[in-house]
Amino acid sequence: MAVHDHPHRHVRFHLPSMRRPMTAHQPAEATTPLVMTATSAHVLATLRVLTGFVFLWAFLDKTFGFGYATPSGKGWIDGGSPTKGFLGSVAAGPMESTFHDWAGAGWADWLFMLGLLGIGLALIAGIGLRIAAVAGTAMMVLMWIAEWPPAKHLSDGSASMSTNPFADYHLVYAVVLVALAAAGAGATWGLGRAWARLPFVSRNRWLL
């Protein structure tokens, strides 16, 4: 996606039309293209960087225990487990026992942390957005299942306090990741253009 920063220039994307080809009697508006302005590109870039920081900060806090979500002295480098607390507290849903088995496992900790780091860096740098979208969507879906919003009650009978039986922030993040990749949002305020020109990326478009 080529986006120019000049305020008076636009990148035009023509959407395929289901109508018959325009005749001389059809109005010009029938072929009006979808326009992405420089402002739109900057908004998407801002969304990309902020979303990337969400993932990167989660990695850093869980690794070093900055005292936010992860208490000081309980970070990964201190011997703490990034997955034990969350997966061990799962109390609803069809994978409750499975998540309990995964909680604190070394392979689960490494996959989770590498996922947070990789997705965060990819989004901030504006490269590999397609891979980040796939990995991030898989992660968000698993976390959605772990929290299981459809449940009105937990396995012990207490109220789940779910605020919505389907749509929660995990699904919102997943959609944002897909949208950023589909829009090629790494081209603005990112390394997306330079990344796309690399020979091995040009030959393997799934790396974009």
FIKOLZA-1660 file (N, C-alpha, C; in steps of 0.1 Angstrom, whole numbers, plus 5000, padded with zeros to 4 digits):
% residues 208
   i   px   py   pz ch aa at
   1 5008 4988 5000  A  M  N
   1 5000 5000 5000  A  M CA
   1 5009 5012 5000  A  M  C
   2 5008 5020 4990  A  A  N
   2 5016 5032 4989  A  A CA
   2 5008 5044 4994  A  A  C
   3 5012 5050 5005  A  V  N
   3 5005 5061 5011  A  V CA
   3 5015 5073 5011  A  V  C
   4 5011 5084 5006  A  H  N
   4 5019 5096 5006  A  H CA
   4 5014 5106 5017  A  H  C
   5 5024 5112 5023  A  D  N
   5 5021 5121 5035  A  D CA
   5 5017 5134 5030  A  D  C
   6 5018 5138 5017  A  H  N
   6 5014 5151 5013  A  H CA
   6 4999 5153 5015  A  H  C
   7 4994 5163 5022  A  P  N
   7 4980 5165 5025  A  P CA
   7 4971 5166 5014  A  P  C
   8 4976 5169 5002  A  H  N
   8 4967 5171 4990  A  H CA
   8 4967 5160 4980  A  H  C
   9 4974 5149 4984  A  R  N
   9 4974 5138 4975  A  R CA
   9 4967 5126 4982  A  R  C
  10 4962 5117 4974  A  H  N
  10 4954 5106 4980  A  H CA
  10 4958 5093 4973  A  H  C
  11 4957 5082 4980  A  V  N
  11 4959 5069 4974  A  V CA
  11 4945 5063 4971  A  V  C
  12 4943 5059 4959  A  R  N
  12 4929 5055 4955  A  R CA
  12 4929 5040 4953  A  R  C
  13 4919 5034 4960  A  F  N
  13 4917 5019 4959  A  F CA
  13 4904 5017 4952  A  F  C
  14 4904 5011 4940  A  H  N
  14 4891 5009 4933  A  H CA
  14 4885 4995 4937  A  H  C
  15 4873 4996 4942  A  L  N
  15 4866 4984 4946  A  L CA
  15 4859 4978 4934  A  L  C
  16 4859 4965 4933  A  P  N
  16 4853 4958 4921  A  P CA
  16 4838 4961 4922  A  P  C
  17 4831 4963 4911  A  S  N
  17 4817 4966 4911  A  S CA
  17 4809 4955 4905  A  S  C
  18 4797 4953 4911  A  M  N
  18 4788 4942 4906  A  M CA
  18 4780 4947 4894  A  M  C
  19 4781 4960 4891  A  R  N
  19 4773 4966 4881  A  R CA
  19 4779 4963 4867  A  R  C
  20 4771 4965 4857  A  R  N
  20 4776 4964 4843  A  R CA
  20 4785 4976 4840  A  R  C
  21 4794 4974 4830  A  P  N
  21 4803 4985 4827  A  P CA
  21 4796 4998 4824  A  P  C
  22 4801 5010 4828  A  M  N
  22 4794 5022 4827  A  M CA
  22 4793 5026 4812  A  M  C
  23 4781 5030 4809  A  T  N
  23 4779 5035 4795  A  T CA
  23 4780 5050 4795  A  T  C
  24 4778 5056 4783  A  A  N
  24 4779 5070 4782  A  A CA
  24 4768 5078 4789  A  A  C
  25 4757 5070 4793  A  H  N
  25 4746 5077 4799  A  H CA
  25 4746 5076 4814  A  H  C
  26 4756 5068 4820  A  Q  N
  26 4757 5066 4834  A  Q CA
  26 4765 5078 4840  A  Q  C
  27 4761 5082 4852  A  P  N
  27 4768 5093 4859  A  P CA
  27 4782 5089 4863  A  P  C
  28 4791 5098 4864  A  A  N
  28 4805 5096 4868  A  A CA
  28 4806 5090 4882  A  A  C
  29 4796 5093 4890  A  E  N
  29 4797 5089 4904  A  E CA
  29 4797 5074 4905  A  E  C
  30 4793 5067 4895  A  A  N
  30 4792 5052 4896  A  A CA
  30 4806 5046 4897  A  A  C
  31 4816 5053 4894  A  T  N
  31 4830 5047 4895  A  T CA
  31 4838 5054 4906  A  T  C
  32 4832 5061 4915  A  T  N
  32 4839 5068 4926  A  T CA
  32 4847 5058 4934  A  T  C
  33 4860 5060 4935  A  P  N
  33 4869 5050 4942  A  P CA
  33 4869 5053 4957  A  P  C
  34 4873 5042 4965  A  L  N
  34 4875 5044 4979  A  L CA
  34 4888 5051 4981  A  L  C
  35 4888 5062 4989  A  V  N
  35 4900 5070 4990  A  V CA
  35 4905 5069 5005  A  V  C
  36 4918 5067 5006  A  M  N
  36 4925 5067 5019  A  M CA
  36 4934 5079 5019  A  M  C
  37 4931 5089 5027  A  T  N
  37 4939 5101 5028  A  T CA
  37 4951 5098 5037  A  T  C
  38 4960 5108 5037  A  A  N
  38 4972 5107 5046  A  A CA
  38 4967 5107 5060  A  A  C
  39 4957 5114 5063  A  T  N
  39 4951 5114 5077  A  T CA
  39 4947 5100 5081  A  T  C
  40 4940 5093 5072  A  S  N
  40 4935 5079 5075  A  S CA
  40 4947 5070 5078  A  S  C
  41 4958 5072 5069  A  A  N
  41 4970 5064 5071  A  A CA
  41 4976 5066 5084  A  A  C
  42 4976 5079 5089  A  H  N
  42 4983 5082 5101  A  H CA
  42 4974 5077 5113  A  H  C
  43 4961 5077 5112  A  V  N
  43 4953 5071 5122  A  V CA
  43 4955 5056 5124  A  V  C
  44 4956 5049 5112  A  L  N
  44 4959 5035 5113  A  L CA
  44 4973 5032 5118  A  L  C
  45 4983 5041 5115  A  A  N
  45 4996 5039 5120  A  A CA
  45 4996 5041 5135  A  A  C
  46 4989 5051 5140  A  T  N
  46 4988 5053 5155  A  T CA
  46 4981 5041 5162  A  T  C
  47 4971 5036 5156  A  L  N
  47 4964 5024 5161  A  L CA
  47 4974 5012 5161  A  L  C
  48 4982 5011 5151  A  R  N
  48 4992 5000 5150  A  R CA
  48 5002 5001 5161  A  R  C
  49 5008 5013 5163  A  V  N
  49 5018 5014 5173  A  V CA
  49 5013 5012 5187  A  V  C
  50 5001 5018 5190  A  L  N
  50 4995 5016 5203  A  L CA
  50 4992 5002 5206  A  L  C
  51 4986 4995 5196  A  T  N
  51 4983 4980 5198  A  T CA
  51 4996 4973 5200  A  T  C
  52 5006 4976 5193  A  G  N
  52 5019 4970 5195  A  G CA
  52 5025 4972 5209  A  G  C
  53 5023 4984 5214  A  F  N
  53 5028 4987 5227  A  F CA
  53 5020 4979 5238  A  F  C
  54 5007 4976 5235  A  V  N
  54 5000 4968 5245  A  V CA
  54 5006 4954 5246  A  V  C
  55 5010 4948 5235  A  F  N
  55 5016 4935 5235  A  F CA
  55 5030 4935 5241  A  F  C
  56 5038 4945 5236  A  L  N
  56 5052 4946 5241  A  L CA
  56 5052 4949 5256  A  L  C
  57 5043 4958 5261  A  W  N
  57 5043 4961 5275  A  W CA
  57 5040 4949 5283  A  W  C
  58 5030 4941 5278  A  A  N
  58 5027 4928 5286  A  A CA
  58 5039 4919 5287  A  A  C
  59 5047 4918 5276  A  F  N
  59 5059 4910 5276  A  F CA
  59 5069 4916 5287  A  F  C
  60 5071 4929 5286  A  L  N
  60 5081 4935 5295  A  L CA
  60 5077 4934 5310  A  L  C
  61 5064 4936 5313  A  D  N
  61 5059 4936 5327  A  D CA
  61 5060 4922 5332  A  D  C
  62 5056 4912 5324  A  K  N
  62 5056 4898 5328  A  K CA
  62 5071 4893 5330  A  K  C
  63 5080 4899 5322  A  T  N
  63 5094 4894 5322  A  T CA
  63 5101 4900 5335  A  T  C
  64 5099 4913 5337  A  F  N
  64 5107 4920 5347  A  F CA
  64 5099 4923 5360  A  F  C
  65 5086 4921 5360  A  G  N
  65 5078 4924 5372  A  G CA
  65 5079 4939 5376  A  G  C
  66 5074 4948 5368  A  F  N
  66 5074 4962 5370  A  F CA
  66 5065 4966 5381  A  F  C
  67 5056 4957 5386  A  G  N
  67 5047 4961 5397  A  G CA
  67 5034 4966 5392  A  G  C
  68 5031 4963 5380  A  Y  N
  68 5017 4967 5374  A  Y CA
  68 5009 4954 5375  A  Y  C
  69 5007 4947 5364  A  A  N
  69 5000 4934 5364  A  A CA
  69 5008 4923 5371  A  A  C
  70 5021 4925 5370  A  T  N
  70 5030 4915 5376  A  T CA
  70 5037 4921 5388  A  T  C
  71 5036 4916 5400  A  P  N
  71 5042 4922 5411  A  P CA
  71 5057 4921 5410  A  P  C
  72 5064 4931 5417  A  S  N
  72 5078 4931 5417  A  S CA
  72 5084 4918 5423  A  S  C
  73 5094 4913 5417  A  G  N
  73 5100 4900 5422  A  G CA
  73 5093 4888 5418  A  G  C
  74 5082 4889 5410  A  K  N
  74 5074 4878 5405  A  K CA
  74 5075 4877 5390  A  K  C
  75 5085 4884 5384  A  G  N
  75 5087 4884 5369  A  G CA
  75 5092 4870 5364  A  G  C
  76 5092 4869 5351  A  W  N
  76 5097 4857 5345  A  W CA
  76 5112 4855 5348  A  W  C
  77 5120 4865 5349  A  I  N
  77 5134 4864 5352  A  I CA
  77 5137 4860 5366  A  I  C
  78 5126 4863 5375  A  D  N
  78 5128 4859 5389  A  D CA
  78 5123 4845 5392  A  D  C
  79 5119 4838 5381  A  G  N
  79 5114 4824 5383  A  G CA
  79 5099 4823 5383  A  G  C
  80 5092 4834 5381  A  G  N
  80 5077 4834 5380  A  G CA
  80 5073 4828 5367  A  G  C
  81 5061 4824 5366  A  S  N
  81 5055 4818 5354  A  S CA
  81 5045 4828 5348  A  S  C
  82 5047 4832 5335  A  P  N
  82 5037 4841 5329  A  P CA
  82 5023 4835 5327  A  P  C
  83 5022 4822 5327  A  T  N
  83 5009 4816 5324  A  T CA
  83 5002 4809 5336  A  T  C
  84 5010 4807 5346  A  K  N
  84 5004 4799 5357  A  K CA
  84 4992 4806 5364  A  K  C
  85 4993 4819 5366  A  G  N
  85 4983 4826 5373  A  G CA
  85 4970 4827 5365  A  G  C
  86 4971 4831 5352  A  F  N
  86 4960 4832 5343  A  F CA
  86 4953 4819 5340  A  F  C
  87 4961 4810 5335  A  L  N
  87 4955 4797 5331  A  L CA
  87 4951 4788 5343  A  L  C
  88 4958 4790 5354  A  G  N
  88 4954 4782 5366  A  G CA
  88 4941 4787 5372  A  G  C
  89 4937 4799 5369  A  S  N
  89 4925 4805 5375  A  S CA
  89 4913 4803 5366  A  S  C
  90 4914 4797 5354  A  V  N
  90 4903 4795 5345  A  V CA
  90 4892 4787 5352  A  V  C
  91 4880 4792 5352  A  A  N
  91 4870 4786 5360  A  A CA
  91 4857 4784 5352  A  A  C
  92 4858 4783 5339  A  A  N
  92 4846 4781 5331  A  A CA
  92 4851 4777 5317  A  A  C
  93 4841 4772 5309  A  G  N
  93 4844 4769 5295  A  G CA
  93 4848 4755 5292  A  G  C
  94 4848 4751 5280  A  P  N
  94 4850 4737 5276  A  P CA
  94 4865 4732 5277  A  P  C
  95 4874 4742 5279  A  M  N
  95 4889 4738 5280  A  M CA
  95 4894 4741 5294  A  M  C
  96 4885 4742 5304  A  E  N
  96 4890 4745 5317  A  E CA
  96 4901 4736 5322  A  E  C
  97 4899 4723 5321  A  S  N
  97 4909 4713 5326  A  S CA
  97 4921 4713 5318  A  S  C
  98 4920 4716 5305  A  T  N
  98 4931 4716 5296  A  T CA
  98 4940 4728 5299  A  T  C
  99 4934 4740 5302  A  F  N
  99 4942 4751 5306  A  F CA
  99 4949 4749 5319  A  F  C
 100 4942 4743 5328  A  H  N
 100 4949 4740 5341  A  H CA
 100 4961 4731 5339  A  H  C
 101 4960 4722 5330  A  D  N
 101 4972 4713 5327  A  D CA
 101 4983 4721 5320  A  D  C
 102 4980 4731 5312  A  W  N
 102 4990 4739 5306  A  W CA
 102 4996 4750 5315  A  W  C
 103 4989 4754 5325  A  A  N
 103 4994 4765 5334  A  A CA
 103 5007 4762 5340  A  A  C
 104 5017 4771 5338  A  G  N
 104 5030 4770 5343  A  G CA
 104 5039 4761 5336  A  G  C
 105 5035 4754 5325  A  A  N
 105 5043 4745 5317  A  A CA
 105 5054 4754 5310  A  A  C
 106 5066 4749 5309  A  G  N
 106 5077 4756 5303  A  G CA
 106 5074 4760 5289  A  G  C
 107 5068 4750 5281  A  W  N
 107 5066 4753 5267  A  W CA
 107 5055 4764 5265  A  W  C
 108 5045 4764 5275  A  A  N
 108 5034 4773 5274  A  A CA
 108 5040 4787 5277  A  A  C
 109 5048 4788 5287  A  D  N
 109 5054 4801 5291  A  D CA
 109 5062 4807 5279  A  D  C
 110 5070 4799 5273  A  W  N
 110 5079 4803 5261  A  W CA
 110 5070 4807 5249  A  W  C
 111 5060 4799 5246  A  L  N
 111 5052 4803 5234  A  L CA
 111 5044 4816 5237  A  L  C
 112 5039 4817 5249  A  F  N
 112 5031 4829 5252  A  F CA
 112 5040 4842 5252  A  F  C
 113 5052 4841 5258  A  M  N
 113 5061 4852 5259  A  M CA
 113 5067 4856 5245  A  M  C
 114 5071 4846 5238  A  L  N
 114 5076 4849 5224  A  L CA
 114 5065 4855 5215  A  L  C
 115 5053 4850 5217  A  G  N
 115 5041 4856 5210  A  G CA
 115 5039 4870 5213  A  G  C
 116 5039 4874 5226  A  L  N
 116 5038 4888 5230  A  L CA
 116 5049 4896 5224  A  L  C
 117 5061 4892 5225  A  L  N
 117 5073 4899 5221  A  L CA
 117 5072 4901 5205  A  L  C
 118 5070 4890 5198  A  G  N
 118 5070 4890 5184  A  G CA
 118 5059 4899 5178  A  G  C
 119 5047 4898 5183  A  I  N
 119 5036 4906 5179  A  I CA
 119 5038 4920 5182  A  I  C
 120 5043 4923 5194  A  G  N
 120 5045 4937 5198  A  G CA
 120 5056 4944 5189  A  G  C
 121 5067 4937 5186  A  L  N
 121 5077 4943 5178  A  L CA
 121 5073 4944 5164  A  L  C
 122 5066 4934 5158  A  A  N
 122 5061 4935 5145  A  A CA
 122 5052 4947 5142  A  A  C
 123 5043 4949 5152  A  L  N
 123 5033 4960 5150  A  L CA
 123 5040 4973 5151  A  L  C
 124 5049 4975 5161  A  I  N
 124 5056 4988 5162  A  I CA
 124 5065 4991 5150  A  I  C
 125 5072 4980 5145  A  A  N
 125 5081 4982 5134  A  A CA
 125 5073 4983 5121  A  A  C
 126 5061 4978 5120  A  G  N
 126 5053 4978 5108  A  G CA
 126 5057 4967 5098  A  G  C
 127 5063 4956 5103  A  I  N
 127 5067 4945 5094  A  I CA
 127 5060 4932 5099  A  I  C
 128 5059 4923 5089  A  G  N
 128 5053 4910 5093  A  G CA
 128 5039 4911 5099  A  G  C
 129 5031 4920 5094  A  L  N
 129 5018 4922 5100  A  L CA
 129 5009 4910 5097  A  L  C
 130 5011 4903 5086  A  R  N
 130 5002 4891 5084  A  R CA
 130 5005 4880 5094  A  R  C
 131 5017 4878 5096  A  I  N
 131 5021 4867 5106  A  I CA
 131 5016 4872 5120  A  I  C
 132 5018 4885 5123  A  A  N
 132 5014 4890 5136  A  A CA
 132 4999 4888 5138  A  A  C
 133 4991 4891 5127  A  A  N
 133 4977 4890 5127  A  A CA
 133 4972 4875 5130  A  A  C
 134 4979 4866 5123  A  V  N
 134 4975 4852 5125  A  V CA
 134 4979 4847 5139  A  V  C
 135 4991 4850 5144  A  A  N
 135 4995 4846 5157  A  A CA
 135 4987 4853 5168  A  A  C
 136 4985 4866 5166  A  G  N
 136 4977 4874 5176  A  G CA
 136 4963 4869 5177  A  G  C
 137 4957 4866 5165  A  T  N
 137 4943 4861 5165  A  T CA
 137 4942 4848 5173  A  T  C
 138 4951 4839 5170  A  A  N
 138 4951 4826 5177  A  A CA
 138 4953 4828 5192  A  A  C
 139 4962 4837 5196  A  M  N
 139 4963 4840 5210  A  M CA
 139 4951 4846 5217  A  M  C
 140 4945 4855 5210  A  M  N
 140 4933 4862 5215  A  M CA
 140 4921 4852 5216  A  M  C
 141 4920 4843 5206  A  V  N
 141 4909 4833 5206  A  V CA
 141 4911 4824 5218  A  V  C
 142 4923 4819 5221  A  L  N
 142 4926 4811 5232  A  L CA
 142 4923 4818 5245  A  L  C
 143 4926 4830 5246  A  M  N
 143 4923 4838 5258  A  M CA
 143 4908 4840 5260  A  M  C
 144 4902 4842 5249  A  W  N
 144 4887 4844 5249  A  W CA
 144 4881 4831 5255  A  W  C
 145 4885 4819 5250  A  I  N
 145 4880 4806 5255  A  I CA
 145 4883 4805 5269  A  I  C
 146 4895 4809 5274  A  A  N
 146 4899 4808 5288  A  A CA
 146 4890 4816 5297  A  A  C
 147 4886 4828 5292  A  E  N
 147 4877 4836 5301  A  E CA
 147 4862 4832 5298  A  E  C
 148 4859 4826 5287  A  W  N
 148 4846 4821 5283  A  W CA
 148 4835 4830 5287  A  W  C
 149 4833 4841 5280  A  P  N
 149 4823 4851 5283  A  P CA
 149 4809 4846 5282  A  P  C
 150 4806 4835 5274  A  P  N
 150 4792 4830 5274  A  P CA
 150 4787 4825 5287  A  P  C
 151 4796 4821 5296  A  A  N
 151 4791 4815 5309  A  A CA
 151 4785 4826 5318  A  A  C
 152 4773 4823 5323  A  K  N
 152 4767 4831 5334  A  K CA
 152 4772 4827 5347  A  K  C
 153 4777 4815 5349  A  H  N
 153 4782 4810 5362  A  H CA
 153 4795 4803 5360  A  H  C
 154 4804 4804 5370  A  L  N
 154 4816 4797 5370  A  L CA
 154 4814 4782 5374  A  L  C
 155 4824 4774 5373  A  S  N
 155 4823 4760 5377  A  S CA
 155 4819 4758 5391  A  S  C
 156 4822 4768 5400  A  D  N
 156 4818 4766 5414  A  D CA
 156 4804 4772 5417  A  D  C
 157 4797 4776 5407  A  G  N
 157 4784 4781 5408  A  G CA
 157 4782 4796 5410  A  G  C
 158 4793 4803 5412  A  S  N
 158 4793 4817 5415  A  S CA
 158 4790 4824 5401  A  S  C
 159 4786 4837 5402  A  A  N
 159 4783 4844 5390  A  A CA
 159 4796 4848 5383  A  A  C
 160 4796 4847 5370  A  S  N
 160 4808 4849 5362  A  S CA
 160 4811 4864 5361  A  S  C
 161 4801 4872 5362  A  M  N
 161 4802 4887 5360  A  M CA
 161 4806 4890 5346  A  M  C
 162 4803 4882 5337  A  S  N
 162 4806 4885 5323  A  S CA
 162 4797 4896 5318  A  S  C
 163 4803 4906 5311  A  T  N
 163 4796 4918 5307  A  T CA
 163 4790 4916 5293  A  T  C
 164 4794 4906 5286  A  N  N
 164 4789 4904 5272  A  N CA
 164 4791 4889 5269  A  N  C
 165 4781 4882 5264  A  P  N
 165 4783 4868 5261  A  P CA
 165 4791 4864 5249  A  P  C
 166 4795 4874 5241  A  F  N
 166 4803 4871 5229  A  F CA
 166 4815 4881 5227  A  F  C
 167 4811 4894 5225  A  A  N
 167 4821 4904 5222  A  A CA
 167 4828 4909 5234  A  A  C
 168 4841 4907 5235  A  D  N
 168 4850 4913 5245  A  D CA
 168 4863 4918 5239  A  D  C
 169 4871 4923 5247  A  Y  N
 169 4883 4930 5242  A  Y CA
 169 4893 4920 5234  A  Y  C
 170 4892 4907 5237  A  H  N
 170 4901 4898 5230  A  H CA
 170 4897 4898 5215  A  H  C
 171 4884 4897 5213  A  L  N
 171 4879 4897 5199  A  L CA
 171 4882 4910 5192  A  L  C
 172 4881 4921 5200  A  V  N
 172 4883 4934 5194  A  V CA
 172 4898 4935 5189  A  V  C
 173 4907 4930 5198  A  Y  N
 173 4921 4930 5194  A  Y CA
 173 4924 4922 5182  A  Y  C
 174 4917 4910 5181  A  A  N
 174 4919 4901 5170  A  A CA
 174 4915 4908 5157  A  A  C
 175 4903 4915 5157  A  V  N
 175 4899 4922 5145  A  V CA
 175 4908 4933 5142  A  V  C
 176 4913 4940 5152  A  V  N
 176 4922 4951 5149  A  V CA
 176 4935 4946 5142  A  V  C
 177 4940 4935 5147  A  L  N
 177 4952 4929 5141  A  L CA
 177 4950 4925 5126  A  L  C
 178 4938 4919 5123  A  V  N
 178 4935 4916 5110  A  V CA
 178 4933 4928 5101  A  V  C
 179 4927 4938 5106  A  A  N
 179 4924 4950 5099  A  A CA
 179 4938 4958 5095  A  A  C
 180 4947 4958 5105  A  L  N
 180 4960 4964 5102  A  L CA
 180 4968 4957 5092  A  L  C
 181 4967 4944 5092  A  A  N
 181 4974 4936 5082  A  A CA
 181 4968 4938 5068  A  A  C
 182 4954 4938 5068  A  A  N
 182 4947 4939 5055  A  A CA
 182 4949 4953 5049  A  A  C
 183 4951 4963 5057  A  A  N
 183 4953 4977 5052  A  A CA
 183 4967 4980 5049  A  A  C
 184 4976 4971 5052  A  G  N
 184 4990 4974 5050  A  G CA
 184 4995 4986 5058  A  G  C
 185 4991 4986 5071  A  A  N
 185 4993 4998 5080  A  A CA
 185 5008 5000 5084  A  A  C
 186 5017 4991 5079  A  G  N
 186 5031 4993 5083  A  G CA
 186 5038 5003 5074  A  G  C
 187 5032 5008 5063  A  A  N
 187 5038 5016 5054  A  A CA
 187 5040 5031 5059  A  A  C
 188 5031 5035 5068  A  T  N
 188 5032 5048 5074  A  T CA
 188 5038 5047 5088  A  T  C
 189 5048 5055 5091  A  W  N
 189 5055 5055 5104  A  W CA
 189 5060 5041 5108  A  W  C
 190 5064 5034 5098  A  G  N
 190 5069 5020 5100  A  G CA
 190 5079 5016 5089  A  G  C
 191 5084 5004 5090  A  L  N
 191 5094 4999 5080  A  L CA
 191 5087 4990 5069  A  L  C
 192 5074 4992 5068  A  G  N
 192 5067 4983 5059  A  G CA
 192 5071 4984 5044  A  G  C
 193 5074 4996 5039  A  R  N
 193 5078 4997 5025  A  R CA
 193 5092 4990 5023  A  R  C
 194 5101 4993 5032  A  A  N
 194 5115 4988 5030  A  A CA
 194 5114 4972 5032  A  A  C
 195 5106 4968 5041  A  W  N
 195 5105 4953 5044  A  W CA
 195 5099 4947 5031  A  W  C
 196 5089 4953 5025  A  A  N
 196 5083 4947 5013  A  A CA
 196 5092 4946 5001  A  A  C
 197 5103 4955 5001  A  R  N
 197 5112 4954 4990  A  R CA
 197 5123 4944 4991  A  R  C
 198 5124 4938 5003  A  L  N
 198 5135 4928 5005  A  L CA
 198 5132 4916 4996  A  L  C
 199 5142 4910 4989  A  P  N
 199 5140 4899 4980  A  P CA
 199 5132 4887 4985  A  P  C
 200 5136 4883 4998  A  F  N
 200 5129 4871 5003  A  F CA
 200 5114 4874 5007  A  F  C
 201 5111 4887 5010  A  V  N
 201 5098 4890 5013  A  V CA
 201 5090 4891 5000  A  V  C
 202 5096 4897 4990  A  S  N
 202 5089 4898 4977  A  S CA
 202 5086 4884 4971  A  S  C
 203 5094 4874 4974  A  R  N
 203 5091 4861 4969  A  R CA
 203 5081 4853 4978  A  R  C
 204 5080 4858 4991  A  N  N
 204 5071 4852 5000  A  N CA
 204 5061 4862 5006  A  N  C
 205 5050 4865 4999  A  R  N
 205 5042 4876 5003  A  R CA
 205 5035 4874 5016  A  R  C
 206 5035 4862 5021  A  W  N
 206 5029 4859 5034  A  W CA
 206 5037 4866 5046  A  W  C
 207 5049 4870 5042  A  L  N
 207 5058 4876 5052  A  L CA
 207 5055 4891 5054  A  L  C
 208 5046 4897 5045  A  L  N
 208 5043 4911 5046  A  L CA
 208 5037 4915 5059  A  L  C
% end
